[in-house]
């Protein structure tokens, strides 16, 4: 069975024995890092007092 069917992987190396070829794991790691580097968190919820209510909706955003 090919452990990395969409990428050339003639040696079928799988150092961590996960069943996924090292080449595919390295490609996936690069894709995930690129994705997480480009996530826009400018619209993320801000909860300054940690009460679970977004500061924009919280009557006292700095008091829990």
N, C-alpha and C positions, 0 to 999 in steps of 0.2 A: 504494500500500500504506500502511495506517495504521501509523505507527511507535509508537503508544501506544493499542492497541485498547480498553483497559478504562478509559481516562480521557479526558475531553473535551480535545481538543488540536487545535482547528480550524486553527491556523497550522502544525502539523507541524514546529515548530522542533526542530532537532537541532544545537546549536552545535558539539559535538565530532565530529559525523558518524559516530557509532557505530551508527546505524541504530535506536537507541532514542530516542524523543522526550524532550526535556528534562523535561517534566512527569513522565514515568515515572521517569526517573533521579533526580529530586528526591524523588519518593515513595519509591523504593527506598532512597535514602540515609537518609531519615528512619526507615524501618522498621529498617534495619540498625543505626542508631545507637541506637534504642530497645531493640533486642534486646541489643546489646553492653553497654548501660548496666545491663541487668537480669540479666546472667549471674552466677550464684552461684559464686564461686571458693573458697568456704569448704572444699570437699572436694578442692581441687586438690592434686596431689602436691607435697610439699615435699622438696627434696633439697639440704640445706645445704652438703654438700661437693662436689656436682657429679659424683658417681660413677654416677648413673643409678639409684640405689636409694633408694626413699622412706625418709625419716627414721624412719617407724614400723616399717620392716623392716630398717633398717641397724643393725648392731651398733656401729658407730662413726660416727654421723651427722655428726660435724664433722671427721673425718679421711678424706682421699681415699685 
